[in-house]
Amino acid sequence: MNRYVGDNSPEDVVDFYGELLGIAPEYFEGQKLYRGYIKDIEITVNPDNLEIYTWPNSPCGDAIKDGDRLKIDALNQEIEDDRIRKDAQFTTFKNQINTLLNEGFGTLELVDVGGQVARVEINLLRPEKICYRQPESLQSLEQMLGNKKWKEADRKTYQILLEFGDKGRKGYLDVESLRNFPCPELKVIDMLWREASGDRFGFQVQKEIYTETGNELNPENLRKYDLDSYIHFIDLIRWIETGSEDGKESWRPNDKLTFSLEAPEGHLPRLNDLDRGLKIEESGFQLNSPNSLPLTTQEIQARHLFYSRVEACGL
């Protein structure tokens, strides 16, 4: 079944544009943009330059950015006639999008304004249509998680957080970076972890345990925290351990975490350096925990900010 709108009545598409934008249908006469309108995901592809635009209700609104265009097939570059080459490229796109729509899922490869390649993964089979962007770094994370390389994925996750959150390129996440981390990327990272682990790992899982253990989410008040609740949280997900002889608590070294599905829920990702920015930029002090656990206010505040952002992003 061919569901590409460009093969349907042009009049129908023109009427849609006119009604949506409040523009008379005559304006669209002679225009070709209607050829690239994809109703199922509310996007438009310009046939001349393959740039992609999203409409207000598109599930791809966060995944497709200004200036994105479809990745051009190298074979089409060999066609000398400009018009024939553009038509060939657009025909390739039509075939690709028809396969995606008929199967209900698929990938669009894009090139951004800086020349960086990214994938947009689309799934129309779920009750809520899913469309998310996957730069090369997220593709690497997906491969690691798919191969159950949990330790490598843990390190990669922190690198990705820096990639998207450290706008000042300081090498760490400061308070504002944690408060304003971009939701689209946060959701994708979480989804990859949850899907690979059967909902055992990921930010949403950790946040739920965080709140269930009595920790409150309030990113504007970093000084409001409950030491006992936080220790309960990190103990439940087994980031700390108790000495068999002296009964003192200590942090489990990163290389001694349980990098398998045998780990407790919420055990991963650890993000061991999440508090680095606060330790550098924010004043803090060592806390006196009941069982001598080395714990700083910056550690608690960093997690507090991060899980507050997870909550704000709808996870």
C-alpha positions as CSV (number, residue, x, y, z in Angstrom):
1,M,0.0,0.0,0.0
2,N,1.4,3.4,-1.0
3,R,0.6,5.9,1.7
4,Y,2.8,8.8,0.6
5,V,0.7,11.9,0.4
6,G,2.5,13.2,-2.7
7,D,0.8,10.4,-4.6
8,N,-2.7,11.5,-3.4
9,S,-4.7,14.3,-4.7
10,P,-2.7,17.6,-4.7
11,E,-5.9,19.5,-4.1
12,D,-6.4,17.8,-0.8
13,V,-2.9,18.8,0.4
14,V,-3.3,22.3,-0.8
15,D,-6.6,22.6,1.1
16,F,-4.9,21.3,4.2
17,Y,-2.1,23.9,3.9
18,G,-4.6,26.7,3.2
19,E,-6.9,25.8,6.1
20,L,-4.0,25.4,8.6
21,L,-2.2,28.6,7.6
22,G,-5.2,30.7,6.7
23,I,-3.8,31.2,3.2
24,A,-5.9,31.1,0.0
25,P,-5.4,27.9,-2.1
26,E,-4.3,30.1,-5.0
27,Y,-1.1,30.8,-3.2
28,F,0.0,27.3,-3.6
29,E,-0.5,27.0,-7.3
30,G,2.7,26.1,-9.1
31,Q,4.4,25.3,-5.8
32,K,6.0,21.9,-5.2
33,L,6.3,21.8,-1.4
34,Y,3.0,19.8,-1.1
35,R,4.8,16.9,-2.8
36,G,6.8,16.4,0.4
37,Y,4.0,16.6,3.0
38,I,3.8,13.4,5.2
39,K,0.6,13.4,7.1
40,D,1.3,10.5,9.4
41,I,4.2,12.3,11.1
42,E,3.3,15.9,10.2
43,I,6.6,16.8,8.3
44,T,7.3,18.4,5.0
45,V,10.4,17.7,2.9
46,N,11.4,20.2,0.3
47,P,11.9,18.3,-3.0
48,D,14.5,20.8,-4.2
49,N,17.0,20.7,-1.3
50,L,15.6,17.9,0.9
51,E,15.3,20.2,3.9
52,I,12.8,18.9,6.5
53,Y,10.3,21.0,8.4
54,T,7.9,19.9,11.1
55,W,4.3,21.0,11.8
56,P,3.1,22.0,15.3
57,N,1.6,18.6,16.0
58,S,4.5,16.5,14.7
59,P,5.9,13.8,17.0
60,C,9.2,14.7,15.5
61,G,9.1,18.3,16.7
62,D,12.0,17.7,19.1
63,A,14.0,15.4,16.8
64,I,14.2,17.5,13.7
65,K,16.0,20.8,13.9
66,D,16.2,23.9,11.8
67,G,18.3,23.3,8.7
68,D,18.2,19.5,8.8
69,R,18.0,17.8,5.5
70,L,17.9,14.3,4.3
71,K,21.2,12.6,3.9
72,I,21.8,12.5,0.1
73,D,22.5,9.2,-1.6
74,A,26.0,9.3,-3.0
75,L,24.8,7.5,-6.1
76,N,22.5,10.4,-7.0
77,Q,25.5,12.7,-6.8
78,E,26.9,11.1,-10.0
79,I,23.9,12.3,-12.1
80,E,25.0,15.5,-13.9
81,D,21.6,16.9,-14.7
82,D,20.6,18.9,-11.7
83,R,16.8,18.4,-12.2
84,I,17.1,14.7,-12.8
85,R,19.4,14.3,-9.8
86,K,16.9,16.1,-7.5
87,D,14.0,14.0,-8.8
88,A,16.0,10.8,-8.2
89,Q,16.8,11.9,-4.7
90,F,13.2,12.7,-4.0
91,T,12.1,9.4,-5.5
92,T,14.5,7.7,-3.1
93,F,12.9,9.5,-0.2
94,K,9.4,8.6,-1.3
95,N,10.3,4.9,-1.4
96,Q,12.0,5.2,2.0
97,I,9.1,6.9,3.6
98,N,6.5,4.6,2.1
99,T,8.4,1.6,3.6
100,L,8.5,3.3,7.0
101,L,4.8,4.1,6.9
102,N,3.8,0.7,5.8
103,E,5.9,-1.1,8.4
104,G,5.2,1.4,11.1
105,F,8.8,2.1,12.1
106,G,12.1,3.0,10.5
107,T,14.9,5.5,10.3
108,L,15.6,8.8,8.5
109,E,19.2,9.8,8.1
110,L,19.8,13.5,8.3
111,V,22.6,16.0,7.9
112,D,22.5,19.1,10.1
113,V,23.7,22.6,9.3
114,G,27.1,21.8,10.6
115,G,27.4,18.7,8.4
116,Q,27.0,16.2,11.2
117,V,25.1,13.1,10.5
118,A,22.2,12.0,12.7
119,R,19.5,9.4,12.6
120,V,15.9,10.0,13.5
121,E,14.2,6.8,14.7
122,I,10.4,6.7,14.2
123,N,7.9,4.2,15.6
124,L,4.2,4.6,14.7
125,L,3.1,1.3,16.3
126,R,2.9,2.6,19.8
127,P,-0.2,4.3,21.2
128,E,1.9,7.5,21.3
129,K,4.0,7.9,18.2
130,I,7.7,8.0,19.0
131,C,10.2,10.1,17.0
132,Y,13.7,10.8,18.5
133,R,17.1,11.9,17.2
134,Q,20.1,9.8,17.5
135,P,23.5,11.5,16.9
136,E,26.5,9.2,16.4
137,S,27.2,9.2,20.2
138,L,23.7,7.9,20.9
139,Q,24.0,5.3,18.2
140,S,27.2,4.1,20.0
141,L,25.3,3.9,23.3
142,E,22.5,1.9,21.7
143,Q,25.0,-0.6,20.4
144,M,26.8,-1.0,23.7
145,L,23.5,-1.5,25.5
146,G,22.2,-3.9,22.9
147,N,25.4,-5.9,23.4
148,K,24.9,-5.7,27.2
149,K,28.2,-3.9,27.7
150,W,27.0,-2.2,30.8
151,K,30.3,-0.9,32.0
152,E,31.1,0.8,28.7
153,A,27.6,2.1,28.4
154,D,27.9,3.7,31.9
155,R,31.0,5.6,30.9
156,K,29.5,6.5,27.5
157,T,26.3,7.9,29.2
158,Y,28.3,10.4,31.2
159,Q,30.2,11.5,28.1
160,I,26.9,12.0,26.3
161,L,25.6,14.1,29.2
162,L,28.6,16.3,28.8
163,E,28.1,16.5,25.0
164,F,24.6,17.9,25.3
165,G,24.6,19.6,28.7
166,D,28.1,21.2,29.0
167,K,27.4,24.1,26.7
168,G,30.4,26.1,28.1
169,R,32.7,23.1,27.4
170,K,34.0,23.2,31.0
171,G,34.4,19.4,31.1
172,Y,31.7,19.0,33.8
173,L,28.0,19.8,34.5
174,D,27.4,22.8,36.6
175,V,24.2,23.7,38.4
176,E,22.6,25.4,35.4
177,S,23.6,22.5,33.1
178,L,21.8,20.1,35.4
179,R,18.8,22.4,35.8
180,N,18.4,22.9,32.0
181,F,19.6,19.7,30.5
182,P,17.7,19.2,27.1
183,C,14.7,16.9,27.6
184,P,14.8,15.2,24.1
185,E,18.2,13.8,24.6
186,L,17.5,12.9,28.3
187,K,14.4,10.9,27.2
188,V,16.3,9.1,24.5
189,I,19.1,8.1,26.8
190,D,16.6,6.9,29.4
191,M,14.6,4.9,26.8
192,L,17.7,3.1,25.6
193,W,18.7,2.1,29.1
194,R,15.2,0.9,30.0
195,E,14.6,-1.0,26.8
196,A,18.0,-2.8,27.0
197,S,17.4,-3.7,30.7
198,G,13.7,-4.6,30.7
199,D,13.0,-1.5,32.8
200,R,15.6,-2.3,35.4
201,F,18.0,0.5,34.7
202,G,17.7,4.1,33.6
203,F,17.0,7.6,34.9
204,Q,13.2,7.2,35.4
205,V,13.7,4.0,37.4
206,Q,16.3,5.7,39.6
207,K,14.1,8.8,40.1
208,E,11.1,6.7,41.2
209,I,13.3,4.9,43.8
210,Y,14.7,8.3,44.8
211,T,11.3,9.7,45.6
212,E,10.0,6.5,47.1
213,T,12.8,6.6,49.7
214,G,11.6,10.0,50.9
215,N,13.7,12.3,48.8
216,E,11.9,15.4,47.5
217,L,12.3,17.0,44.1
218,N,12.9,20.8,44.3
219,P,15.6,22.1,42.0
220,E,15.4,25.7,43.4
221,N,16.3,24.7,46.9
222,L,19.6,22.8,47.0
223,R,19.9,23.1,50.7
224,K,16.8,21.1,51.4
225,Y,17.6,17.5,51.7
226,D,17.2,14.6,54.1
227,L,20.5,12.8,54.8
228,D,18.8,9.6,56.0
229,S,16.5,9.4,52.9
230,Y,19.5,9.9,50.6
231,I,21.5,7.2,52.3
232,H,18.5,4.9,52.0
233,F,18.3,5.6,48.3
234,I,22.0,4.8,47.5
235,D,21.9,1.8,49.8
236,L,18.8,0.4,48.1
237,I,20.4,0.6,44.6
238,R,23.7,-0.8,46.1
239,W,26.0,2.1,45.4
240,I,27.4,1.7,48.9
241,E,28.4,-1.3,51.0
242,T,28.9,-2.1,54.7
243,G,32.1,-3.5,56.0
244,S,31.7,-7.0,57.5
245,E,34.1,-6.3,60.4
246,D,33.7,-2.7,61.4
247,G,30.1,-2.0,60.1
248,K,31.2,1.2,58.4
249,E,29.7,2.2,55.1
250,S,31.7,3.0,52.0
251,W,31.2,3.7,48.3
252,R,31.5,0.8,46.0
253,P,34.4,1.4,43.6
254,N,33.2,1.9,40.1
255,D,34.9,-1.2,38.8
256,K,33.1,-3.3,41.5
257,L,29.6,-2.3,40.6
258,T,27.4,-5.1,39.3
259,F,27.5,-4.6,35.5
260,S,24.8,-7.2,34.7
261,L,21.1,-7.7,34.9
262,E,21.7,-9.3,38.3
263,A,22.1,-5.8,39.7
264,P,19.3,-4.3,41.8
265,E,16.8,-2.0,40.0
266,G,18.2,1.5,39.5
267,H,21.8,0.3,39.9
268,L,22.8,1.7,36.5
269,P,23.8,4.1,35.1
270,R,26.1,5.2,38.0
271,L,27.4,8.5,36.6
272,N,30.2,8.6,39.1
273,D,31.3,12.1,38.1
274,L,27.9,13.8,38.2
275,D,28.8,16.0,41.1
276,R,32.2,17.1,39.7
277,G,30.9,20.5,38.6
278,L,29.4,21.3,42.0
279,K,32.6,20.3,43.8
280,I,34.5,22.7,41.6
281,E,32.1,25.6,41.6
282,E,29.9,25.3,44.7
283,S,30.8,25.5,48.3
284,G,30.0,22.4,50.3
285,F,31.1,20.3,53.2
286,Q,31.5,16.7,54.4
287,L,28.4,15.3,56.1
288,N,28.4,13.2,59.3
289,S,26.6,10.1,58.2
290,P,25.5,7.5,60.8
291,N,28.0,4.8,59.6
292,S,30.9,7.0,58.6
293,L,30.0,7.1,54.9
294,P,32.2,9.7,53.1
295,L,29.4,11.9,51.7
296,T,29.4,15.5,50.6
297,T,26.6,18.0,50.1
298,Q,27.6,18.4,46.5
299,E,26.9,14.7,45.8
300,I,23.4,15.0,47.2
301,Q,22.7,18.3,45.4
302,A,23.9,17.0,42.1
303,R,21.6,14.0,42.2
304,H,18.8,16.2,43.5
305,L,19.2,18.5,40.5
306,F,19.5,15.7,38.1
307,Y,16.4,13.7,39.2
308,S,14.4,17.0,39.4
309,R,15.2,17.5,35.7
310,V,14.2,14.0,34.9
311,E,10.9,14.7,36.6
312,A,10.5,18.0,34.7
313,C,11.1,16.3,31.4
314,G,8.1,14.0,32.0
315,L,10.0,10.8,32.9
